[in-house]
Amino acid sequence: GSASSGDINLSYGIESSVRPTADIASLPRNIWGKASTNVAGWGVSARADVDGQDRSSAALEFDADNQDADLSLRLTASAGGGFNVRQVEATKGLDLNGARLTINPRYNMETEEADVVL
């Protein structure tokens, strides 16, 4: 579904299995929600996904995108027993003499691996 409240757009849903059961609580596979808005030229959003069978934690995504600057940022994390950042990345686009170059530095907090994709 979707809704809005002021300048904030909300979307949400449930992915479920379709099977005969008396245990209705076992049907949801994934429950998710997303809020998005614009702040000072940045499109920002936050999304949470919760496993329908294990509701003790949530996967989180935070995105910010500035089309004028050709720059986007993403942070993925988990919550449940604490807030844990998993990965941070940015993407910067450049137009160079008719050619297009994107630079995408990424850092995985869990494995402590960093790389840059061109």
C-alpha positions as CSV (number, residue, x, y, z in Angstrom):
1,G,0.0,0.0,0.0
2,S,1.0,3.6,0.0
3,A,0.1,6.9,1.8
4,S,1.5,10.3,2.4
5,S,1.7,12.5,5.4
6,G,2.7,16.1,4.6
7,D,5.9,15.9,2.5
8,I,6.6,12.3,3.4
9,N,5.6,9.5,1.1
10,L,5.0,6.1,2.7
11,S,4.9,2.7,1.1
12,Y,4.5,-0.7,2.9
13,G,3.6,-4.3,2.2
14,I,3.6,-7.9,3.3
15,E,4.9,-10.8,1.3
16,S,3.2,-14.0,2.4
17,S,2.8,-17.6,1.4
18,V,-0.5,-18.9,0.3
19,R,-1.1,-22.3,1.9
20,P,-3.9,-23.7,4.1
21,T,-3.1,-23.3,7.8
22,A,-4.7,-22.5,11.1
23,D,-1.6,-20.6,12.2
24,I,-2.2,-17.2,10.5
25,A,1.0,-15.8,12.1
26,S,3.1,-18.2,10.0
27,L,1.9,-16.8,6.7
28,P,3.9,-13.5,6.4
29,R,7.3,-14.1,4.9
30,N,8.5,-10.5,4.8
31,I,7.0,-7.2,6.2
32,W,8.4,-4.0,4.9
33,G,7.9,-0.2,5.0
34,K,9.6,2.8,3.3
35,A,9.4,6.5,4.0
36,S,10.8,9.0,1.5
37,T,10.9,12.8,1.1
38,N,13.1,15.6,-0.3
39,V,15.4,17.7,1.9
40,A,17.4,20.6,0.5
41,G,17.7,19.1,-3.0
42,W,18.3,15.5,-1.7
43,G,15.8,12.7,-2.2
44,V,16.1,10.7,1.0
45,S,14.5,7.4,2.0
46,A,14.6,4.9,4.8
47,R,13.4,1.3,4.3
48,A,13.0,-1.5,6.9
49,D,12.4,-5.2,6.1
50,V,11.4,-7.7,8.8
51,D,11.4,-11.4,8.4
52,G,7.9,-12.5,9.0
53,Q,9.0,-15.6,10.8
54,D,11.7,-14.0,13.0
55,R,10.6,-10.5,14.0
56,S,13.6,-10.0,16.3
57,S,15.6,-7.9,13.8
58,A,15.1,-5.7,10.8
59,A,17.3,-5.0,7.7
60,L,17.5,-1.3,7.1
61,E,18.5,0.8,4.1
62,F,19.1,4.6,4.1
63,D,19.5,6.3,0.7
64,A,20.2,9.9,-0.3
65,D,20.3,11.1,-3.9
66,N,21.1,14.5,-5.3
67,Q,20.5,14.6,-9.0
68,D,22.0,18.1,-9.4
69,A,25.3,16.9,-7.8
70,D,25.1,13.5,-9.5
71,L,25.8,12.0,-6.2
72,S,24.1,9.2,-4.2
73,L,24.8,7.7,-0.8
74,R,23.6,4.4,0.7
75,L,23.9,2.9,4.2
76,T,22.7,-0.6,5.0
77,A,22.3,-1.7,8.6
78,S,20.5,-4.1,10.8
79,A,18.6,-3.4,14.0
80,G,17.6,-5.9,16.8
81,G,19.9,-6.3,19.8
82,G,21.5,-3.1,18.7
83,F,22.1,-1.0,15.6
84,N,24.8,-2.4,13.3
85,V,26.0,-0.6,10.2
86,R,26.8,-3.2,7.5
87,Q,27.9,-1.3,4.4
88,V,28.4,2.3,3.4
89,E,28.8,3.4,-0.2
90,A,28.6,6.4,-2.5
91,T,28.2,6.9,-6.2
92,K,29.5,10.0,-8.0
93,G,28.9,10.6,-11.7
94,L,31.1,12.7,-13.8
95,D,30.8,13.8,-17.4
96,L,34.3,14.2,-19.0
97,N,34.6,15.5,-22.6
98,G,31.6,13.5,-23.7
99,A,32.5,10.4,-21.7
100,R,30.7,9.2,-18.6
101,L,32.6,8.1,-15.5
102,T,31.0,6.8,-12.2
103,I,33.0,6.3,-9.1
104,N,31.6,4.0,-6.5
105,P,33.6,3.7,-3.2
106,R,32.2,1.0,-0.9
107,Y,33.1,-0.2,2.6
108,N,31.8,-3.4,4.2
109,M,31.8,-2.9,8.0
110,E,31.4,-6.6,8.7
111,T,34.3,-7.8,6.7
112,E,36.3,-4.5,6.8
113,E,36.7,-4.7,3.0
114,A,36.9,-1.6,1.0
115,D,36.9,-1.2,-2.8
116,V,36.1,1.3,-5.5
117,V,34.2,0.5,-8.7
118,L,34.8,2.6,-11.7
